[in-house]
């Protein structure tokens, strides 16, 4: 094998330089117990926040299901199936019972039921409970004359904005 560069090749002043050694690598693991404690506290707070967020997500599952069912009803009504309007009042009652509990709402009717629904969403106008009940039981000929869209809009707002009594 032949030498490409002879030993006297290059800058002669650089031949006398002695390279310094690299310093020891700085460890990424904390060396004192205070940092470990801080890390554990931060991880604990993160886990607690994630658990609380998941509980809220699971607690509001009934709300997402009710909104999905309401969208199905709206599509059916848009297709001309008037029988779908009969499902609005049971949807409201099922959602209210899921929010407030069976004991609080199952025996209520009329004005007492409307007042209980208003308590669950005090920042909003009262729901047209009587119209929704009328939609559930009226003959289909009478349903055609009613303003179903406004009742659906009020129901949708209530489902989105109501608050659980213990939340």
MOHUBEL-V420213 format. One record per residue. N is the residue number from 0. RES is the residue in one small letter. SS is DSSP state (@ for helix, = for strand, . for the rest). PSI is psi in whole degrees, -180 to 180 (999 if undefined). Layout:
N,RES,SS,PSI
N,RES,SS,PSI
This chain:
0,x,.,136
1,x,.,149
2,x,.,135
3,x,.,-45
4,x,.,135
5,x,.,159
6,x,.,-27
7,x,.,5
8,x,.,147
9,x,.,-168
10,x,.,120
11,x,@,-26
12,x,@,-22
13,x,@,-17
14,x,@,-23
15,x,@,-3
16,x,.,134
17,x,.,122
18,x,.,140
19,x,.,151
20,x,.,148
21,x,.,146
22,x,.,165
23,x,.,145
24,x,.,141
25,x,.,126
26,x,.,144
27,x,.,-9
28,x,.,130
29,x,.,143
30,x,.,-19
31,x,.,152
32,x,@,-23
33,x,@,-39
34,x,@,-36
35,x,@,-41
36,x,@,-44
37,x,@,-41
38,x,@,-44
39,x,@,-40
40,x,@,-44
41,x,@,-42
42,x,@,-40
43,x,@,-43
44,x,@,-39
45,x,@,-44
46,x,@,-42
47,x,@,-43
48,x,@,-40
49,x,@,-41
50,x,@,-43
51,x,@,-41
52,x,@,-40
53,x,@,-40
54,x,@,-41
55,x,@,-39
56,x,@,-45
57,x,@,-34
58,x,@,-32
59,x,.,15
60,x,@,-37
61,x,@,-35
62,x,@,-44
63,x,@,-39
64,x,@,-40
65,x,@,-41
66,x,@,-37
67,x,@,-41
68,x,@,-37
69,x,@,-39
70,x,@,-39
71,x,@,-42
72,x,@,-43
73,x,@,-40
74,x,@,-42
75,x,@,-40
76,x,@,-38
77,x,@,-28
78,x,.,-1
79,x,.,9
80,x,.,97
81,x,@,-22
82,x,@,-21
83,x,@,-25
84,x,@,-22
85,x,@,-18
86,x,@,-7
87,x,@,-47
88,x,@,-45
89,x,@,-33
90,x,@,-44
91,x,@,-47
92,x,@,-42
93,x,@,-40
94,x,@,-42
95,x,@,-40
96,x,@,-38
97,x,@,-32
98,x,@,-47
99,x,@,-15
100,x,.,150
101,x,@,-39
102,x,@,-33
103,x,@,-30
104,x,@,-15
105,x,.,-32
106,x,.,-1
107,x,.,144
108,x,.,162
109,x,@,-130
110,x,@,-34
111,x,@,-40
112,x,@,-44
113,x,@,-39
114,x,@,-39
115,x,@,-39
116,x,@,-37
117,x,@,-33
118,x,@,-31
119,x,@,-24
120,x,.,75
121,x,.,-20
122,x,.,2
123,x,.,158
124,x,.,156
125,x,.,145
126,x,.,147
127,x,.,71
128,x,@,-41
129,x,@,-41
130,x,@,-41
131,x,@,-40
132,x,@,-39
133,x,@,-40
134,x,@,-32
135,x,@,-31
136,x,@,-8
137,x,.,155
138,x,.,152
139,x,@,-27
140,x,@,-36
141,x,@,-27
142,x,@,-34
143,x,.,-31
144,x,.,-14
145,x,.,158
146,x,.,85
147,x,@,-34
148,x,@,-41
149,x,@,-36
150,x,@,-40
151,x,@,-41
152,x,@,-42
153,x,@,-41
154,x,@,-43
155,x,@,-43
156,x,@,-41
157,x,@,-43
158,x,@,-40
159,x,@,-35
160,x,@,-12
161,x,.,156
162,x,.,142
163,x,.,144
164,x,.,-29
165,x,.,7
166,x,.,999
